[in-house]
Amino acid sequence: MSKIKLQFPIKIDGAEYNELTMRRSKVKDRLAVAAMKCSDEEKEIRLFANLCEVSPDIIQELDEVDYAAVQKVYMGFFGSAETSAGKSSSSPK
């Protein structure tokens, strides 16, 4: 899980969001989004909403700077897994 501090907090339905917490994605998350009949942008928003356990409305209200931070955290999950895999396969036995 990764915390994302919002530079531009949002308020929806009386609740204020100063940060989001994103969990790592599973294959089933990607499959669920892939099955949706909507644009790629909407699929990404729905995936991020699911991983942050918030409604898509909250993701849609994010400032572009904060949305870019959410994307970066998501992509970072892949980089850390790849880096870890690379380290373990190249380590001496």
Secondary structure, 3 states (H helix, E strand, C coil): CEEEEEEEEEEECCEEEEEEEECCCCHHHHHHHHCCCCCHHHHHHHHHHHHHCCCHHHHHCCCHHHHHHHHHHHHHHHHHHHHHHHHHHHCCC
